[in-house]
Amino acid sequence: MTSVSAVVPNRNGAGLVGRCVEAALAGAVDEVVVVDDSSTDDSAEEARAAGARVLPSAVRGFSAAVNTGVAAAGGNLLLILNSDCFVEPDAVPRLAASLARDPRVGAAAAALHDEDGRPTKSHGHELTLWRAVRAAASVASSSPPAAESGVQKVSFAPLACMLVPRVVWDDVGGLDERYAFYFEDYDFCWRLRRSGRGLVVDWDARALHIGGGSSHQRDPQRWFRQFHESRALYVRKRYPRAWPLYAAVWVPSAAAHALLWLARRQPQSRLWARAYARSAFAGLR
C-alpha cells in the first residue's frame, strides 16, 4: 500500500509553516514531519498545531534536516517540501501518478507559481563546470528551458516540492549534509541522473512557492558567502580533477568585485567588499 510522508525543514517559518502543513494534509499526504532547525520564533508550535510531527535539529542546515525527517518518516513515497510551499489538493496524486507511469523516473517535481499565479523556477539547466565558470566570471547564463505542459523530463528541479520513492532516495543516498544550504538540490539531481533514473516536472501538479526566507534578508552577506561555499563544494565534488579551472576564475573575480565595492563608498560598500573577499576562497580549501 502506498503512503506519502511530507518532510518539511523549518527554521523561523512562523506564518508559513502552518499553512504548508495544512495544505499538505489536505492534499493526500498521510503524515507531515517538520524538522525544526533551532527556530527562535513560534513556528515549531505552529507546525504542531497544524497537525505535523515536529522533530528537533540543532542548526545543522537544510540537508541534515531533510535527512533527519526522512529517517523518521513512515511513507514509501517522500514529499520533500519547503516550509513556504503550499501544494494544491491534487498535486501529490498527480506526482505519484507520474512516478507510477514510468519506472525509469526517480523523482517528480511540481510546477511552482507565486501568489499572483505567475510561474517561478520549477526546473533549470544542470550545473556543469562550464556554467559554474561562466557564473564565477559574472557572465550571464542562458535562459532556463521553457515550460511545457503535461509531464516534462528535466535535468534539474529545486527541492521545493518533489516526490521521491523511498527506495530511490535510499539508493541515491539522500542529501549530502556537507551542503548546509544551497546546491544540495543540484547535487541530488546530478546523483539521481547518474543512477540512471529520470527527473520530471508535472505541469498539472501545482504548488504555490513564496520563496525569499526572512533570515536571508536579515544577513545577506552571510548567505552570500554560504552560496559560494556550496557552489565550490559542488564543483569540487563533481569535477575532482578540473575544478581548479573554476577557482582560477572565481578567486580573481571575487577580489575584483571587492575592490569595486570599496570604490563605491556607499553605506553597504564595506560589508559587501568583505563578503566578496571572504567568499573568494570559500569552499576551495
C-alpha positions in Angstrom: 0.0 0.0 0.0 1.3 3.4 -1.0 1.7 6.0 1.7 3.1 9.6 1.4 5.2 11.3 4.0 5.9 15.0 3.6 9.2 16.1 5.1 9.4 19.9 5.8 12.7 21.5 7.1 11.9 24.6 9.1 13.8 27.5 10.6 11.9 30.6 11.7 9.0 29.9 9.3 6.2 31.3 11.5 3.2 32.4 9.5 4.2 30.0 6.7 4.9 26.5 8.0 1.4 26.0 9.5 -0.1 26.8 6.1 2.3 24.4 4.5 1.3 21.6 6.8 -2.4 22.2 6.4 -2.1 22.2 2.6 -0.1 19.0 2.6 -2.6 17.2 4.9 -5.4 18.4 2.7 -3.6 17.1 -0.4 -3.4 13.3 0.1 -0.4 13.3 2.3 -0.6 10.8 5.1 1.8 12.4 7.6 3.9 15.6 7.8 7.2 15.5 9.6 8.6 19.0 10.3 12.2 19.1 11.3 12.8 22.3 13.2 16.4 23.7 12.9 16.5 25.5 16.2 13.9 28.2 15.3 13.8 31.2 17.6 10.1 32.0 16.7 7.0 30.0 17.4 7.0 28.2 14.1 7.5 24.7 15.7 4.4 25.2 17.8 2.6 26.4 14.7 3.5 23.3 12.8 2.5 21.0 15.6 -0.9 22.8 16.0 -1.5 22.3 12.2 -1.1 18.6 12.6 2.6 17.9 12.0 5.0 15.7 13.9 7.9 18.1 14.9 11.4 16.9 15.4 14.4 19.0 16.5 17.6 19.6 14.6 20.4 21.5 16.1 21.3 24.2 13.5 22.8 21.6 11.0 21.3 23.1 7.9 18.7 22.2 5.2 20.3 18.9 4.1 20.7 17.5 7.6 17.1 18.5 8.5 15.7 16.7 5.4 17.7 13.6 6.1 16.5 13.6 9.7 12.9 13.9 8.6 13.2 11.1 6.0 14.7 8.8 8.6 11.7 9.3 10.9 9.0 9.3 8.2 7.0 6.1 7.6 5.9 6.6 4.0 7.2 4.8 0.9 6.8 8.0 -1.0 8.6 11.1 0.3 7.4 14.6 -0.5 10.3 17.0 0.1 8.6 20.3 0.8 9.8 23.8 1.7 8.0 25.4 4.6 7.0 28.2 2.3 5.5 25.9 -0.4 1.8 25.0 -0.4 0.6 22.2 -2.6 -2.7 22.3 -4.4 -5.2 19.5 -3.4 -4.5 17.3 -6.5 -0.7 17.9 -6.8 0.6 14.9 -4.8 -1.7 12.4 -6.5 -0.6 13.7 -9.9 3.1 13.5 -8.9 2.5 9.9 -7.7 0.9 9.0 -11.0 3.8 10.4 -12.9 6.1 8.1 -10.9 3.9 5.1 -11.4 3.6 5.7 -15.1 7.3 5.2 -15.8 9.5 3.1 -13.5 12.6 4.8 -15.0 11.5 8.1 -13.4 13.1 8.6 -10.0 11.6 11.9 -8.9 8.7 14.1 -9.9 8.6 17.8 -9.1 5.6 20.2 -9.0 5.1 23.2 -11.2 5.7 26.2 -8.9 4.0 29.6 -9.1 3.9 32.8 -7.0 0.9 34.4 -5.2 -0.1 36.1 -8.4 -0.2 32.8 -10.3 3.0 33.6 -12.3 5.4 30.7 -12.9 8.5 30.6 -10.7 11.6 28.5 -11.2 10.3 24.9 -11.5 13.4 23.5 -13.3 16.6 24.5 -15.0 19.8 23.5 -16.6 22.2 21.2 -14.8 25.2 22.9 -13.3 28.1 21.9 -15.4 31.7 23.1 -14.9 31.3 25.4 -17.8 28.2 27.0 -16.4 29.9 27.4 -13.0 32.9 29.1 -14.6 30.6 31.5 -16.5 28.8 32.3 -13.3 32.1 32.9 -11.5 33.1 35.3 -14.2 29.7 37.1 -13.9 28.8 36.1 -17.5 25.1 35.8 -17.9 24.0 32.2 -18.4 21.4 31.1 -21.0 17.8 31.4 -20.0 16.2 28.3 -18.4 14.4 25.8 -20.5 10.9 26.8 -21.5 8.0 25.5 -19.5 5.9 22.9 -21.3 2.8 21.0 -20.5 2.0 17.6 -19.2 5.0 15.7 -17.8 8.3 17.1 -18.9 11.7 15.4 -18.5 14.2 17.9 -17.0 17.8 17.9 -15.8 17.3 19.9 -12.6 14.4 20.8 -10.3 14.6 22.5 -6.9 13.6 20.6 -3.8 10.8 22.9 -3.0 8.1 20.3 -3.8 9.5 17.0 -5.1 8.1 13.5 -4.7 10.7 10.7 -4.5 10.1 6.9 -3.8 11.9 5.9 -0.6 13.8 3.2 -2.4 15.2 5.7 -4.8 16.1 8.2 -2.1 18.0 5.4 -0.2 19.7 4.2 -3.3 20.9 7.7 -4.3 22.0 8.4 -0.7 19.7 11.2 0.3 21.2 14.7 0.6 24.8 15.4 1.2 24.9 17.1 4.6 28.1 19.0 3.7 25.7 21.4 2.0 24.3 23.5 4.8 22.3 25.5 2.3 22.3 25.9 -1.5 23.2 23.5 -4.2 22.2 20.4 -2.3 19.4 20.1 -4.9 21.8 20.3 -7.8 23.9 17.6 -6.2 20.9 15.4 -5.6 19.6 15.8 -9.2 23.1 15.0 -10.5 23.3 11.8 -8.5 19.8 10.9 -9.4 20.6 11.1 -13.1 23.9 9.3 -12.6 22.0 6.4 -11.1 20.2 6.0 -14.4 16.9 7.5 -13.3 14.9 10.3 -14.9 13.6 13.5 -13.3 10.3 15.1 -14.4 8.2 18.2 -13.8 4.4 17.6 -13.9 3.0 20.9 -15.0 -0.5 19.9 -13.9 0.7 19.3 -10.3 0.9 22.8 -9.0 2.2 24.4 -5.8 2.4 28.0 -4.5 6.0 28.9 -3.6 6.6 32.1 -1.6 10.4 32.0 -1.5 12.8 34.5 -0.1 13.3 33.5 3.6 13.5 36.3 6.1 16.8 35.1 7.5 18.4 35.7 4.1 17.1 39.2 4.1 18.4 40.0 7.6 22.0 38.9 6.8 22.5 38.9 3.1 26.3 38.9 3.3 26.4 35.7 5.4 24.1 33.9 2.9 26.2 35.2 0.0 29.3 33.5 1.4 27.3 30.3 2.1 26.1 30.4 -1.5 29.6 30.5 -2.9 30.9 27.9 -0.4 28.3 25.5 -1.5 28.8 26.2 -5.2 32.5 25.5 -4.8 31.8 22.3 -2.9 29.6 21.1 -5.7 32.2 21.9 -8.4 34.9 20.1 -6.4 32.8 17.1 -5.8 31.5 16.7 -9.4 34.8 17.7 -11.1 37.6 16.4 -8.8 40.3 17.0 -11.5 39.0 20.0 -13.4 37.7 22.1 -10.5 40.8 24.3 -10.3 39.6 26.0 -13.5 36.6 27.3 -11.6 38.9 28.5 -8.8 41.2 30.2 -11.2 38.2 32.3 -12.5 36.3 32.9 -9.2 39.2 34.0 -6.9 40.3 37.0 -9.1 36.6 37.8 -9.9 35.7 37.9 -6.2 38.8 40.1 -5.5 37.9 42.5 -8.3 34.3 42.8 -7.0 35.6 43.5 -3.5 37.7 46.4 -4.8 34.9 47.7 -6.9 32.6 47.8 -3.8 35.3 49.7 -1.8 35.5 52.2 -4.6 31.8 52.9 -4.5 31.8 54.4 -1.0 28.2 53.5 -0.4 26.6 52.6 3.0 26.9 48.9 2.4 30.2 49.1 0.5 32.5 47.7 3.2 30.1 45.0 4.1 29.9 43.7 0.5 33.6 44.2 -0.1 34.3 42.0 3.0 31.7 39.4 1.8 33.4 39.1 -1.6 36.8 38.9 0.0 35.7 36.1 2.4 33.9 34.3 -0.4 36.9 34.2 -2.7 38.3 31.0 -1.2 35.1 29.7 0.4 34.7 26.0 -0.2 38.0 25.8 -2.0 40.3 24.9 0.9 
